[in-house]
């Protein structure tokens, strides 16, 4: 029987949400295995919508927003304050949603962008561990430019695997202190360790989503090889196309909107070829982007657009 640990102020609700599952690796019932909401949508090849926020956003209001599925919490351009993130995430938990779903993992998925870019990642993988240890469901890695950087990002999100595990590679680098994250997910510590692996890499587990943000000419030039190497290893990453109208994607391409548009098309083509979902910063031309392989939109959504997408 799965022992469910209560989240903040949710003892009774999480007790109702407890579900049985075996603890032996590889023997879980896929129907009983907890899945965060964003992973469920991607497993079903559905479109998901989110909002870009920081600590100033009202988490209670976001929790009640039925039009969004996830929040993109930015710590690259805002303060890197894990304590503030931890408190903010607790207020994002919605007891009513959990009670109605009978699932302690119901609610908004939290995807956090860390400050370290691909070129800065190797000495700063501790950022990944700290963010995941408060319960985040995914990490956005800014300015990834090479397959080596993308694979290091995935390794930073994984725990080292058991001896003889068939999915031991890429070898995990994450340190083990899962108590807070387990509580946030509504799981026992052993169950959290089982479930907190990278999407697709460890079926039926895998609730963590690496977002590989492509926003430079070198990243665009290498995105097909990045996608190929991730796909060949059965790593379920999100390719995140930088903004078409501003930010680093535009700056690194010398202010050329034409070059940026071509770069975004290249990211979409790589995701389509290798079966990786692509995230976009805007819902502009949403239906044509969905046809090209986009599945996640971080710029918010109206109820009408949500219905148009099939959601």
C-alpha positions in Angstrom: 0.0 0.0 0.0 1.4 3.4 -1.0 1.9 5.6 2.0 0.9 9.2 1.1 2.5 12.0 2.9 0.3 15.1 3.3 1.1 18.4 1.7 0.9 21.6 3.6 -2.6 21.8 5.2 -3.9 18.9 3.1 -3.8 16.0 5.5 -7.4 14.8 5.0 -7.4 15.5 1.2 -4.1 13.7 0.6 -5.3 10.7 2.7 -8.2 10.3 0.3 -5.9 10.5 -2.7 -3.6 7.6 -1.6 -3.4 4.9 -4.1 -1.8 1.4 -3.9 1.2 0.5 -6.0 4.2 -1.9 -5.8 7.5 -0.4 -4.7 9.6 -2.8 -6.7 11.2 -1.1 -9.7 9.6 -2.1 -13.0 6.5 -3.7 -11.4 4.2 -0.8 -11.0 0.7 -0.8 -12.5 0.8 2.0 -15.1 -2.8 2.9 -14.3 -2.0 3.3 -10.6 1.3 5.1 -11.1 0.9 8.8 -10.2 1.5 11.2 -13.1 1.7 14.9 -13.0 -0.8 16.6 -15.2 1.5 17.9 -17.8 3.0 14.5 -18.4 -0.5 13.0 -18.8 -1.3 15.6 -21.4 1.9 14.9 -23.3 1.4 11.2 -23.1 -2.0 11.8 -24.8 -0.4 14.0 -27.4 -2.6 16.9 -26.2 -1.9 20.6 -26.2 -1.1 22.3 -22.9 -1.1 26.0 -21.9 0.7 27.9 -19.2 1.7 31.3 -17.9 5.1 32.8 -17.3 5.3 34.0 -13.7 7.6 35.0 -10.9 7.2 35.3 -7.1 5.0 38.4 -7.6 2.2 36.4 -9.2 -0.7 35.3 -7.0 -0.5 31.5 -6.8 -4.0 31.1 -5.4 -5.5 32.8 -8.4 -3.3 30.7 -10.7 -4.5 27.5 -9.0 -8.1 28.6 -9.7 -7.4 29.4 -13.4 -9.0 26.5 -15.3 -7.5 27.7 -18.6 -3.9 26.8 -17.7 -2.2 23.5 -17.1 1.2 24.6 -15.8 3.1 27.6 -14.6 6.5 28.6 -16.0 8.3 30.1 -13.0 11.2 32.3 -14.1 14.3 32.4 -11.9 16.7 33.3 -14.7 15.7 37.0 -14.8 14.3 37.2 -11.4 15.9 36.5 -8.0 17.2 32.9 -7.5 15.4 32.4 -4.2 14.5 28.8 -3.6 12.9 29.5 -0.2 10.5 31.9 -1.9 9.8 29.3 -4.6 9.0 26.7 -1.9 6.5 29.0 -0.1 4.9 30.1 -3.4 4.4 26.5 -4.6 2.7 25.6 -1.3 0.1 28.2 -2.0 -0.4 26.9 -5.6 -1.7 23.6 -4.2 -5.5 23.5 -4.5 -7.3 21.2 -2.0 -10.5 21.3 -3.9 -8.9 20.1 -7.1 -7.1 17.3 -5.3 -10.3 16.2 -3.6 -12.4 16.3 -6.8 -9.7 14.3 -8.7 -8.9 11.9 -5.9 -5.3 12.4 -6.9 -2.7 14.1 -4.8 -0.8 15.1 -7.9 -3.7 17.0 -9.4 -3.3 20.6 -10.0 -0.8 22.8 -11.9 2.6 21.5 -12.9 5.5 23.8 -12.0 8.2 24.3 -14.5 11.1 26.4 -13.3 13.7 28.2 -15.4 17.1 28.3 -13.7 19.7 31.1 -14.3 22.6 28.9 -15.6 22.8 28.8 -19.4 24.1 25.7 -21.2 27.6 27.2 -21.2 27.4 27.8 -17.5 25.6 24.6 -16.5 28.5 22.2 -15.6 29.7 24.1 -12.5 26.1 25.0 -11.6 24.1 21.8 -11.7 23.4 22.3 -8.0 20.7 24.7 -9.1 18.8 21.8 -10.6 18.9 19.8 -7.4 17.7 22.7 -5.3 14.7 23.4 -7.5 13.7 19.8 -7.8 14.1 19.2 -4.1 11.2 21.6 -3.3 8.9 19.7 -5.7 9.2 21.2 -9.2 8.0 19.0 -12.0 10.4 20.3 -14.6 13.4 22.5 -15.4 13.8 25.0 -18.2 17.5 25.1 -19.3 18.2 28.4 -21.0 20.4 28.7 -24.1 21.3 25.0 -24.7 23.6 24.8 -27.7 25.1 21.3 -27.9 24.0 17.7 -27.4 26.5 17.5 -24.5 24.8 20.3 -22.7 21.4 18.8 -23.2 22.5 15.4 -21.8 24.2 17.1 -18.8 20.9 18.8 -18.1 19.1 15.4 -18.1 21.8 13.8 -15.9 21.4 16.7 -13.4 17.7 15.9 -13.1 18.2 12.1 -12.4 19.0 10.2 -9.3 21.8 7.6 -9.8 20.1 4.4 -10.7 20.3 1.0 -9.1 23.0 -1.5 -10.1 21.8 -3.4 -13.1 18.9 -1.0 -13.9 18.1 -1.2 -17.6 17.7 2.6 -17.7 21.0 3.4 -15.9 22.2 5.7 -18.6 22.6 8.6 -18.8 24.0 8.3 -15.3 22.2 10.5 -12.8 23.9 13.3 -10.9 21.2 14.5 -8.5 21.9 14.3 -4.8 19.4 12.5 -2.6 17.4 14.6 -0.2 13.7 14.1 -1.4 11.7 14.8 1.8 10.2 18.1 0.8 9.6 17.1 -2.8 7.9 13.9 -1.7 5.6 15.8 0.6 4.7 18.3 -2.2 3.9 15.4 -4.6 1.9 13.6 -1.9 4.1 10.5 -2.0 6.2 8.5 0.4 9.9 9.1 0.0 10.5 5.7 -1.7 7.6 6.3 -4.1 8.9 9.8 -4.9 12.4 8.4 -5.7 10.7 5.9 -8.1 8.5 8.5 -9.8 11.0 11.3 -10.0 12.7 10.3 -13.1 12.8 11.8 -16.6 9.7 11.4 -18.7 9.8 8.4 -21.1 13.2 7.3 -19.8 11.8 5.1 -17.0 8.2 3.9 -17.9 5.8 3.8 -16.2 7.6 6.3 -14.0 9.0 9.5 -15.2 7.3 12.7 -14.0 10.2 15.1 -14.6 10.3 17.2 -17.7 13.6 18.7 -19.1 12.9 21.8 -21.3 15.7 22.4 -23.7 15.6 26.1 -24.6 17.0 26.9 -28.0 17.7 30.6 -28.4 21.0 31.1 -30.2 22.3 30.4 -33.7 24.6 27.6 -32.4 21.6 26.0 -30.6 19.6 26.2 -33.8 22.4 24.7 -35.8 22.7 21.8 -33.4 19.0 21.3 -32.5 18.5 18.3 -34.9 21.5 16.5 -33.3 20.3 17.4 -29.9 16.8 16.0 -30.6 18.3 12.9 -32.2 20.5 12.0 -29.3 17.7 12.6 -26.8 15.3 10.5 -28.8 17.7 7.6 -29.3 18.1 7.4 -25.5 14.3 7.5 -25.1 14.5 10.8 -23.2 11.2 12.7 -23.2 12.4 16.3 -23.3 10.6 19.4 -24.5 12.3 21.5 -27.2 11.5 25.1 -26.3 11.7 27.6 -29.2 12.8 31.0 -28.1 10.6 34.0 -28.7 9.8 35.1 -32.3 9.7 38.8 -31.4 12.2 39.5 -28.7 14.5 38.2 -26.0 17.6 36.2 -26.5 16.5 34.5 -29.7 16.2 37.9 -31.4 19.3 39.4 -29.8 21.6 36.4 -30.7 20.3 36.5 -34.2 21.4 40.2 -34.6 17.8 41.5 -34.5 16.8 39.7 -37.7 13.2 38.6 -37.5 13.7 36.5 -40.6 16.5 34.6 -39.0 14.5 34.0 -35.9 11.5 32.7 -37.8 13.8 30.3 -39.7 15.3 29.2 -36.4 11.9 28.5 -34.9 11.0 26.5 -38.0 14.2 24.4 -37.5 13.3 23.7 -33.9 9.8 22.6 -34.9 11.2 20.4 -37.6 13.6 18.7 -35.2 10.8 18.0 -32.7 8.6 16.6 -35.4 11.3 14.4 -36.9 12.3 12.8 -33.6 9.0 12.8 -31.7 9.7 15.5 -29.1 7.1 18.1 -28.2 7.9 21.7 -28.9 7.0 24.6 -26.6 6.3 28.0 -27.9 6.2 31.4 -26.1 3.1 32.6 -27.9 -0.3 31.3 -29.1 0.1 33.3 -32.3 -0.8 31.1 -35.3 -1.6 28.4 -32.7 -3.3 25.9 -35.0 -0.6 25.9 -37.6 2.0 25.6 -34.9 0.1 22.6 -33.5 0.2 21.0 -36.9 4.0 21.5 -37.0 4.4 19.7 -33.6 4.0 22.4 -31.0 2.2 21.1 -27.9 3.0 23.6 -25.2 2.3 27.3 -25.1 3.7 29.5 -22.3 2.0 32.8 -23.2 -1.4 32.1 -21.7 -4.7 31.3 -23.5 -8.3 32.4 -23.8 -11.2 29.9 -23.4 -11.9 30.3 -27.1 -8.3 29.3 -28.1 -8.4 26.4 -25.6 -11.6 25.1 -27.3 -10.1 25.6 -30.7 -7.1 23.4 -29.7 -9.4 20.6 -28.7 -9.0 21.1 -25.0 
